[in-house]
Amino acid sequence: MSNDHHLLPANFPPPWASAWGEDGFGLFAELHYSGVIQRFRWLLPGSFWMGSPPDEPEREPWGDRKETRHRVGLSQGYWLADTACTQALWQAVMGENPSIFNDDLVKPVEMVSWHEVQSFIEQLNRQIGGLQARLPSEAEWEYACRAGTETPFSFGDAISPRLVNYNGNYPFNNGEKGEYRAATVAVKRLPANAWGLYEMHGNVWEWCRDGWREDLGCDDVTDPLFDPTDRDVARVLRGGGWYDDGGDVRSAVRSGDQPFDRDHGIGFRLALG
């Protein structure tokens, strides 16, 4: 963790934190809510290549969802949940559990629309002063997923079901076939990336704050966010899900859906600030 104070949170520990510290991944702080713990990681500002190079295997599997490579700068650090929101946290806040794979409350919540996630966030922010929970922007999401890498996955040029929950019958780039779990797995079941973030590839697609755009363009940008006032426009999904092919859970893969749609492969991850 850098000692450059302009890179650090404005307040540490933050007012909402019940526990905090620093480990090999950097600063963390924990939100404790009705017996449920959600850890957040402090991500430093920086820049990265968003999208994929033209020679990346299985690039742009859906022709209308471009992965145009461009340089992105993020001028502010931010807190990001180290896991997708669990069923336990959703149930603690909302009083119900919509998930299909509901045999373990430590699995990510799914079957939640973008609109329902907004209701969850509003309820959480009302109850916890100073939290300022939100969804990450699409750029914040990919920056976190890549964790300083430029390879198809944060784990390198290849994955296996030992690292990522996806359909192992359809491996990336003609790789070796592996297990297909045909369901979500509990959060933190699989290895974290280099920044201490779990299951950013596969398991569940994750809603982002941005409205959907087919192509983000090739221009250099800083702190990009497309958050239209019309809440009924399609919104971005990132990361791939448990039922997707190996190529569909790459760092650069992009999708979107209508904000009222829900699916047993769609969840979300909280950002703060």
Solvent accessible surface area in square Angstrom, and as a share of the most:
residue,aa,sasa,rsa
1,M,85,0.38
2,S,40,0.26
3,N,132,0.68
4,D,66,0.34
5,H,147,0.66
6,H,141,0.63
7,L,36,0.18
8,L,46,0.23
9,P,16,0.10
10,A,105,0.82
11,N,98,0.50
12,F,76,0.32
13,P,56,0.35
14,P,9,0.06
15,P,107,0.67
16,W,22,0.08
17,A,16,0.12
18,S,63,0.40
19,A,33,0.26
20,W,120,0.42
21,G,20,0.19
22,E,103,0.46
23,D,57,0.30
24,G,88,0.84
25,F,92,0.38
26,G,4,0.04
27,L,14,0.07
28,F,25,0.10
29,A,0,0.00
30,E,20,0.09
31,L,4,0.02
32,H,76,0.34
33,Y,25,0.09
34,S,92,0.59
35,G,79,0.76
36,V,26,0.15
37,I,101,0.51
38,Q,9,0.04
39,R,57,0.21
40,F,0,0.00
41,R,12,0.04
42,W,29,0.10
43,L,7,0.03
44,L,54,0.27
45,P,30,0.19
46,G,28,0.27
47,S,60,0.39
48,F,18,0.07
49,W,90,0.32
50,M,4,0.02
51,G,4,0.04
52,S,0,0.00
53,P,32,0.20
54,P,118,0.74
55,D,121,0.63
56,E,12,0.06
57,P,49,0.31
58,E,74,0.33
59,R,62,0.23
60,E,41,0.18
61,P,57,0.36
62,W,72,0.25
63,G,58,0.56
64,D,77,0.40
65,R,66,0.24
66,K,62,0.26
67,E,2,0.01
68,T,36,0.21
69,R,67,0.24
70,H,6,0.03
71,R,78,0.28
72,V,0,0.00
73,G,16,0.15
74,L,10,0.05
75,S,60,0.39
76,Q,129,0.57
77,G,17,0.17
78,Y,8,0.03
79,W,17,0.06
80,L,0,0.00
81,A,1,0.01
82,D,2,0.01
83,T,4,0.02
84,A,4,0.03
85,C,2,0.01
86,T,15,0.09
87,Q,0,0.00
88,A,22,0.17
89,L,3,0.01
90,W,4,0.01
91,Q,69,0.31
92,A,35,0.27
93,V,10,0.06
94,M,62,0.28
95,G,65,0.63
96,E,83,0.37
97,N,38,0.20
98,P,42,0.26
99,S,5,0.03
100,I,96,0.49
101,F,35,0.15
102,N,88,0.45
103,D,117,0.60
104,D,53,0.28
105,L,73,0.36
106,V,75,0.43
107,K,22,0.09
108,P,0,0.00
109,V,0,0.00
110,E,0,0.00
111,M,45,0.20
112,V,1,0.00
113,S,3,0.02
114,W,8,0.03
115,H,50,0.22
116,E,53,0.24
117,V,0,0.00
118,Q,26,0.12
119,S,52,0.34
120,F,0,0.00
121,I,11,0.06
122,E,84,0.38
123,Q,50,0.22
124,L,0,0.00
125,N,51,0.26
126,R,172,0.63
127,Q,90,0.40
128,I,24,0.12
129,G,62,0.60
130,G,49,0.48
131,L,3,0.02
132,Q,120,0.53
133,A,6,0.05
134,R,44,0.16
135,L,4,0.02
136,P,1,0.01
137,S,7,0.05
138,E,4,0.02
139,A,3,0.02
140,E,21,0.09
141,W,1,0.00
142,E,1,0.00
143,Y,15,0.06
144,A,0,0.00
145,C,0,0.00
146,R,6,0.02
147,A,6,0.05
148,G,68,0.65
149,T,39,0.22
150,E,101,0.45
151,T,43,0.25
152,P,13,0.08
153,F,0,0.00
154,S,18,0.11
155,F,65,0.27
156,G,19,0.18
157,D,100,0.52
158,A,66,0.51
159,I,23,0.12
160,S,38,0.24
161,P,12,0.08
162,R,171,0.62
163,L,30,0.15
164,V,2,0.01
165,N,0,0.00
166,Y,2,0.01
167,N,16,0.08
168,G,0,0.00
169,N,66,0.34
170,Y,123,0.47
171,P,27,0.17
172,F,14,0.06
173,N,78,0.40
174,N,149,0.77
175,G,39,0.38
176,E,160,0.72
177,K,143,0.61
178,G,31,0.30
179,E,102,0.46
180,Y,73,0.28
181,R,49,0.18
182,A,51,0.40
183,A,22,0.17
184,T,4,0.02
185,V,4,0.02
186,A,22,0.17
187,V,16,0.09
188,K,100,0.42
189,R,146,0.53
190,L,12,0.06
191,P,54,0.34
192,A,23,0.17
193,N,9,0.05
194,A,71,0.55
195,W,64,0.23
196,G,1,0.01
197,L,2,0.01
198,Y,46,0.18
199,E,15,0.07
200,M,6,0.03
201,H,5,0.02
202,G,0,0.00
203,N,2,0.01
204,V,3,0.02
205,W,14,0.05
206,E,1,0.00
207,W,0,0.00
208,C,0,0.00
209,R,78,0.28
210,D,4,0.02
211,G,1,0.01
212,W,60,0.21
213,R,87,0.32
214,E,86,0.39
215,D,69,0.36
216,L,40,0.20
217,G,29,0.28
218,C,92,0.55
219,D,103,0.53
220,D,111,0.57
221,V,54,0.31
222,T,92,0.54
223,D,67,0.34
224,P,31,0.19
225,L,74,0.37
226,F,74,0.31
227,D,57,0.30
228,P,29,0.18
229,T,139,0.81
230,D,77,0.40
231,R,110,0.40
232,D,88,0.46
233,V,46,0.27
234,A,22,0.17
235,R,1,0.00
236,V,0,0.00
237,L,7,0.04
238,R,0,0.00
239,G,1,0.01
240,G,0,0.00
241,G,0,0.00
242,W,17,0.06
243,Y,68,0.26
244,D,16,0.08
245,D,55,0.29
246,G,0,0.00
247,G,1,0.00
248,D,19,0.10
249,V,0,0.00
250,R,1,0.00
251,S,0,0.00
252,A,1,0.01
253,V,1,0.00
254,R,6,0.02
255,S,9,0.06
256,G,21,0.20
257,D,41,0.21
258,Q,72,0.32
259,P,0,0.00
260,F,120,0.50
261,D,46,0.24
262,R,118,0.43
263,D,46,0.24
264,H,67,0.30
265,G,0,0.00
266,I,6,0.03
267,G,0,0.00
268,F,0,0.00
269,R,0,0.00
270,L,2,0.01
271,A,0,0.00
272,L,5,0.03
273,G,62,0.60
